[in-house]
């Protein structure tokens, strides 16, 4: 029935009856020769249920994106608290560690590194701040290109003139 092919490290044998039947009926090579046992049927049933469950979860997750009803955001008109002009944070210093900024930073005497330590200030913006010196008030700071209302509100508590 079976003829061994080349002998050696990778030797194998071919069942000619299956090969001959698969030429006539291509699915014959994949058919089981005996009926599946109850455990195999249970495994197939469980695998099918898991596949259906996974497809169901995927559809459930995508359903909100596929619905035709538009979602309109709700707007609430709540008055915002005014900006506090409280004290700037004070950082502790040790003999070996000195913070770049402690308290309010004087924009007229600050170094480039100290200006870059301010929130939202990078090297280019720090150079523009140094070029626009001297500062006497927040209106002078507001005149610097790149300083908008948000930046002005953010820096107002951290700087002095």
C-alpha positions in Angstrom: 0.0 0.0 0.0 2.5 2.6 1.1 5.7 3.0 -0.6 8.6 4.6 1.2 10.3 7.3 -0.8 13.9 8.3 -0.4 15.3 7.1 2.9 17.3 9.5 5.0 16.9 12.2 7.6 13.6 13.5 6.1 12.1 10.2 5.0 8.3 9.9 4.6 5.8 7.6 3.0 2.8 8.3 0.8 -0.5 6.5 1.1 -1.3 5.8 -2.5 -4.9 5.0 -1.8 -5.5 8.6 -0.6 -3.5 10.1 -3.4 -5.4 8.1 -6.1 -8.8 9.0 -4.6 -7.8 12.7 -4.3 -7.2 12.8 -8.1 -10.8 11.7 -8.7 -12.3 13.6 -5.7 -10.1 16.4 -4.4 -11.9 16.6 -1.0 -11.2 12.9 -0.3 -7.8 13.7 1.2 -9.4 16.0 3.7 -12.3 13.7 4.8 -12.0 11.9 8.1 -12.0 8.1 7.7 -14.2 7.6 10.7 -16.9 9.6 12.4 -15.8 12.3 14.9 -15.9 11.3 18.5 -18.2 13.2 21.0 -15.2 15.2 22.3 -14.2 16.4 18.8 -17.8 17.4 18.1 -17.9 19.3 21.4 -14.6 21.1 20.5 -16.0 22.1 17.1 -19.2 23.3 18.6 -17.3 25.4 21.2 -15.0 26.8 18.5 -18.1 27.8 16.5 -19.8 29.4 19.5 -16.6 31.4 20.3 -16.4 32.6 16.7 -20.0 33.8 16.8 -19.4 35.5 20.1 -16.4 37.3 18.8 -18.3 38.5 15.7 -21.2 39.6 17.9 -18.8 41.6 20.2 -17.2 43.3 17.1 -20.6 44.3 15.7 -21.7 45.5 19.2 -18.6 47.7 19.4 -19.1 49.1 15.9 -22.8 49.8 16.2 -22.6 53.3 17.7 -20.4 54.4 14.8 -22.8 52.9 12.2 -26.0 54.5 13.6 -27.5 57.2 11.5 -28.6 59.5 14.3 -26.2 62.5 14.7 -24.9 63.2 18.2 -25.1 66.8 19.2 -23.0 68.0 22.0 -24.7 69.7 24.9 -23.5 73.2 25.9 -23.8 74.5 29.4 -23.5 78.2 30.2 -21.7 78.2 33.5 -19.7 81.2 34.6 -16.1 80.5 35.1 -14.2 81.4 38.2 -12.0 84.5 37.7 -8.3 84.0 37.5 -6.6 84.2 40.8 -3.6 86.5 41.0 -2.2 84.5 43.9 1.4 84.0 44.7 3.6 82.1 42.3 4.9 78.8 43.7 8.0 78.9 45.8 10.4 76.0 45.4 12.8 74.8 48.1 16.5 75.0 47.3 19.5 73.1 48.7 23.2 74.0 48.4 23.6 71.6 45.4 20.2 72.2 43.7 18.9 75.7 42.8 15.6 75.8 40.9 15.5 77.9 37.7 12.3 79.7 38.9 11.3 80.3 42.4 8.5 82.8 43.0 7.7 85.3 40.3 10.3 85.6 37.5 11.4 89.1 36.5 11.1 89.2 32.7 13.6 92.1 32.5 16.5 90.2 34.2 15.7 86.5 33.4 18.1 84.4 31.6 17.2 82.3 28.5 17.1 79.1 30.5 14.8 80.7 33.1 12.4 81.9 30.3 12.3 78.5 28.8 11.3 77.0 32.2 8.0 79.0 31.9 5.1 76.9 30.7 4.6 77.1 26.9 7.9 78.9 26.3 10.5 77.4 24.0 13.8 78.6 22.7 12.4 80.7 19.8 9.7 82.3 22.1 12.3 83.0 24.8 14.4 84.8 22.2 11.4 87.0 21.3 10.7 87.7 24.9 14.4 88.8 25.4 14.3 91.0 22.3 11.1 92.9 23.5 12.7 94.0 26.8 12.1 96.2 28.8 8.7 95.3 30.3 6.7 97.6 32.5 3.3 95.8 32.6 1.3 93.0 31.1 0.3 95.2 28.2 4.0 95.3 27.2 4.1 91.5 27.4 0.8 91.3 25.3 2.5 93.3 22.5 5.1 90.5 21.9 4.2 88.4 18.8 2.9 85.0 19.9 1.4 86.1 23.2 -2.3 85.7 23.1 -4.9 85.8 25.8 -4.3 82.2 26.9 -0.5 82.7 27.2 -1.0 86.0 29.0 -3.3 84.4 31.5 -0.9 81.5 32.0 2.1 83.8 32.5 0.4 86.5 34.6 0.8 84.6 37.8 4.4 83.6 37.2 6.1 86.9 36.1 6.9 90.3 37.4 8.4 93.5 35.9 
